[in-house]
Amino acid sequence: ATPERIAEIVAAAALRGESLTAAQAGTWLGQFAGIHRYFSTSPDQFLNIRGGAGVGKTFCLELLVGDSLAAGRRAVLTAPYGEQSRVTMRAEAPRLAAEGKAAEAEAFGAANTVAHLLQRVRANPESRAALRHADIFVDEAGLLDTPTAAALARLARETGARLILQGDTEQKLAVGRGSPLTALQERLGLGMHVGRAAISRRQLREEDKRLAADLSSGDFARFQAALDRFEQRGDLRQAEPAEAIALAAKRALEARAGGQDLLLFSSVHRLCSAISQEIHRQRLEAEPALPTAIIDTLKPLGLTPPEMRSSQSYYTGQTVAYEHQGRTRLSRVISVDNGVVKIETGTLVSKLSLDRVTEIYEKFSIERSTEAVLV
């Protein structure tokens, strides 16, 4: 972390509107230098790299992959879930190729899920052999469950590959059974002698950097204090569902009127639907003469295969998707009587074979106005 390099990073940050002090830049460089030294010199087969949200872990991964390739080791990039592997990491490939880093671009472009890797090596001995003495990178490793982590460890042991875990158990925990990365850190101290990257580069303002660090610190008092500060700034507000829905719709319309786009996120589909309906209601309230249309839609019920095999899941008026002569067809349920489901097929009424059903839909109608977009 030379003064020249620190000054270069601070200047680059200022150009994108980021508030970054020389001290922060020095700390950031020092943290990643420690990670790089650990990766390059450790004799261990299993490595653990820790870093908070927005600190530059993907940037770090790019450098480590380059080191692996330069050392003649194959680099395999994986993540526990599809979006991180197939979307986030693969999205780096075009940029790397444009920068002349063809080998790194190929590695990022081939990123896939841990499940895909394990399935491939089980089914194909050649794929397993290709992993001999490779470097297997697992991004967001804090999301690994115990059975998956154990399978990766066995694969590394059998092929002589290194397993590099990168993630942050202070932010994200495993969805499945067990939290192996937490156990490895607490019981074996895996990677704990190396500093955790903690200088956020995603937030531009100094206060936002501190708040991001507090939110991902794993410390309840700091987490609660950060939430309190968000409330004081007006960035976070607790409200009843009806009030929140009305406010979200109002802000969306105000943003659109000002020529801006506003993204609304919710982990609950019901709230998203309610906000969409509320936006429509408020538009009509402001412009009663706005042309509208009634749209019939089909909503998938999302039933499991066993549920779709039971006649109790069906009622008159539903629409079913089913396989017929190698194609998927849609038909309306006409009757359900004594466990027999009958559907409309053209001008005929036919008995439905439940083992051929791939989805069940319920029909509902919505009203929308001009310029509304349905996805």
N, C-alpha and C positions, 0 to 999 in steps of 0.2 A: 504494500500500500504506500507507494511513493507519493510525495506531495503533488507531483505532476499528474499522476493518475487520479488522485482525489479531486484535484481541481477540474480535471476533464469530466469526471462523473457529475460533480456539482453543476458545471456549466450545461451539460446535456440535460440534467434534470430541470434546470431553470427554463430551458427552451420549450419543454413540454408542460410548463406551469407547475412543476413540482417543487415544494419547499423542502430542500435537503441541505442540511448543514455539513460542513467539512468533517465535523466529528462523527455524524451519522454515516457519511460516506466511508470514512475510515473504518468504522465498526462493521459496516456491511461488507466491505472488502475483506476485512480480517476474518469474519465469520466464514465466508466462502473459501478463503485461503485455507482455513483449518479443515473444512470439509474436503477440499481437493487433496490436501496432504494426507488425510485419513484414507481416502479412496486409493491414492497412488502408492502408499507405503505399507498399508496394513496387510499382514500375512493371513488375516482371517478369511474364511470362506463366506461368512455371513456378515454383512455390513448394514448399519442403520443410520440414515441421514435424516435429521430432524429440521423442520422449518415451519414457521407460521404462515398465515394466509398472506399472499401477495408479496412475499419476500424475494421471489425470483427463483423458485425451485425448478421451474421448467427451463429457465436459462442455465441453471446449474447442471441440470440433466444433460443438456446439449453439450456442455463442455466435457462432462464425464464420459458420455458416449464417444466423443471424439478421441479421448484418451484411450478408451478400450480398443477402438478401431486402429489407432496408431500403434498400439502394442500387439496387434495381430490377433486380437480376441474378437469373436463375433458378439455384437450387441443386440439383445432381444428386449424390446420394450413392451411392457404389459401394465395393466391396471385392473383393479377388481371389477370395475363396471364399464359399460360400453362407451358412455359419453366421453370419459376422460381418455380412453385409449383410442377409440375409432374417430373421435371428433377433435378433441383438444390437441392430442399429440400428433395425429396425422396432419392437422392443419399447419404444423410447423414445416412439413416437408417441402412445399413449394418455395418458401422463403429460403430454406437451407440450400435448395438446388440452385436458386438464383444467385446465392452467394458463392457458388462454386463448391459447396460441400456435398458432393454427390453421395458419398458413403453414409454420412449422417442423415441426409434426406431419405435414402433408401431405408435406413433403420426406423426413422420416425414414420415413414409412410407405411411400414409393415406392422405398426403397433396394433395390438389386439388385447382382448381380455385374458385374464389369468385362466379362466375356464376354457377358453379356446386353446390356449397353449397346452394345458393338461390333457385335454381331449385329443389333440393332434398327436402328442407323443405316445399316448396310449394306443392309438389306432395305427400309427406309422412308425416302424422301427427306424427308418431313415431320418425322420424328424428328431427322434431322440438322439441318434448318433450325431446329428449336426450340432447338438448343444454341448458336446464335449469341450470343456474348458472355455465355455462362453461366459459372458457377463449378462445375467438376467436382471433387468431393472424392473422394479414394481413400484409404480407411482401410486400415491394415496394409499400406502400400505396399511395405514391405520384401519382401513375398512376390511381387511382380510379377516375371515373367521378362522377358527382353529383347524377344522378339517382341511381347508384350502391351503393354509400356511404349512401344515404338516405335509401335504402332498408336494408342495414346492420344495420343502426341505429335503424330502426323499429324492426328488428329481435332481436337485443340486448334488446330493451325496453320490447318486448313481452315475452322474455324468461328469463330475468334477467341475461343474460350473460354479461361478460365484453368484450369490444372491444378494442384490443390493436393494434394500427396502428404503423407500423415501416417503415420508409422510409426517403426520403430526397427530399424536394421540390426544393432545390437548384440545384439538378442534373436532376431530371425527373419530368415532368408535365403530367397531365392526357391527354390521347389521345382523349377521348370522351368529352362530353359537361361539361364545368365547371371544376374548380380546387378546390374541397371541402377542401382538407387538407390545402392548402394555406389559404383559407378563415378562417378555424378554428384557424390556427396559428395567423393570422393577427388580426382577430376580437375578438376572445375569448382567445387568448394566450394559446391555448391547448398545454401543454407540454413544453412551452417556458421557464418556470422557471428551467428546467433541462438542463444541458449543452449538446451541440451537440457533439457526438463522432467525432473526427476530425483527429486522428493520424492514418495515413494509415499504414497497415501492409502488403499490397499487393506489394508495391514497395520496392525494396531492398535497393536502394541507397538513401542517405540523400537528395540529390537534387531532385530526383524523387518524394520523399515524399512531398517536398514543392510544386513541380509543380502540383502534384495530388490535393493537398489541394487548390491551386489557381484555378485550372480548375473547381473544384466543389464548389467554394466559393459563387457563385452567384454575385460576384463583377466583373463588366465589366473590370475595369482597371487591376485587378489581372489576370483575364482570358486572356486578350490581352497580358499582359507581359509574361505569361506562353507560349502562342503560339509563341511569338517572341523568347523566349529562345529555344524552340524546333527547330525553324528555324536556329538559330545560331549553335546548336549542329548537325544540319543535319538530325534530326529525322523527320522533317516536311518540306515538299516542295510543293510549288504550281506550277502546270504545266498544259499545255494544254492536253486535253484527249489523243491525239495521242502520245504525248511524254510520258505521264504517263503510257500508255498501253505498249509501247515499253520498258520502263525502268523496269516495273514490271515483264515483261516476261524475260528480260535479267537477273534480279536478281534471279528469280525462277530457271532458268537454271544453273546459277553459283552456287546456293545453292545445287542443285541436284548433280552437278559435284563434289562438295566438300563433298558429303555424308550427307548433311543436308536437312531437310524438311523446307519449307518456306510456311507459310499460307498467302494467299492474301484475303483480305476482301473488299467487295464493297456492298453498299446498292442498287446498280443498276444492274439488271441482264444483261443488255446490255453490261456493261463494263466487267463483268465476262466472257461473251461469247467472247468479243473482245480479252481479255488477253489470253484465251485458244487458240484462232486462231493464235495470235501472237507468242505464245510459239511454236506452230507447225511450223509456217513459219520460225522462227529463227533456229529451229532444222534442218529443211531441208536446210537452207542456209549454216549451218555449216557442214552438212553431206548430200550432194546431192544424194548419193546412198542409203539412208535410205529407207527400204521397207515401203510402205504406202498402205492404202486401203480406198476405198470410202464406207462410212457407211450411209445408209438411216435411218433417225430418224423421229419420230413424235413429234411435239411440241404442247402441249395443248394451245388453245387460251384463256382459262380462262374466257369464257363468262358467264354471269349470266343466270339463268333459263329463264327469259323473252326473252333474246336475242336468246337463243337456240330454242325458240318456233317460231321465225320469220324466214321465208324462205330467207329473205335478208341476213342472216348470212352465207348462204351456197353458195359454188361454186364447179364446177367440179374439181375433183382431191383431195378434202379433204377426210379425214378419220373420221368417226363418231363412237362413242361408244354408244350403246343403249341397253335397257333391252329387252330380248326376252325369254319368258318361264322361268323366274326366273334366267336367266344368262345374263352376259354382253357380247355382241358381237361387233366386229370391222368390218366395211364395208366401201368400197370406194364409194364416191359420183360420180354417172355416169352423171347425168344431173339435172338442175334446170330450170323448165319451168312453167311459169304462177303460181308460188307459190307452185308447186309440186316438191318435192325433191325425186329423185330416186337413189337407191343404188344397188350395186352389191352383190348378196347373192349366192355364189357358181357360178352356170352356169346361174342363173336367174337374172332378174332385177326387183326390188320390190319398191313400194312406201314406203317412210319412214314416220312413224308416229312421228312427231316432239316432242310430249309430252313424248316420251320414251327415248329421247336423253339425255345422261348424260355428254358427253364431245365432243368437236369438235377439231380435230387436223389438223395441216397443215404439209405437208411432206417437209423436206429439207435434203440435203445431205452434209456431212462433210468429209473431208479427215483427217485421223490421221495415225500416224506412230507406229512402234513397241514400246511397253512399255507404251503407253498412256492408261490411265484408264478413262473410261466414267462412270459417275454415273447418 
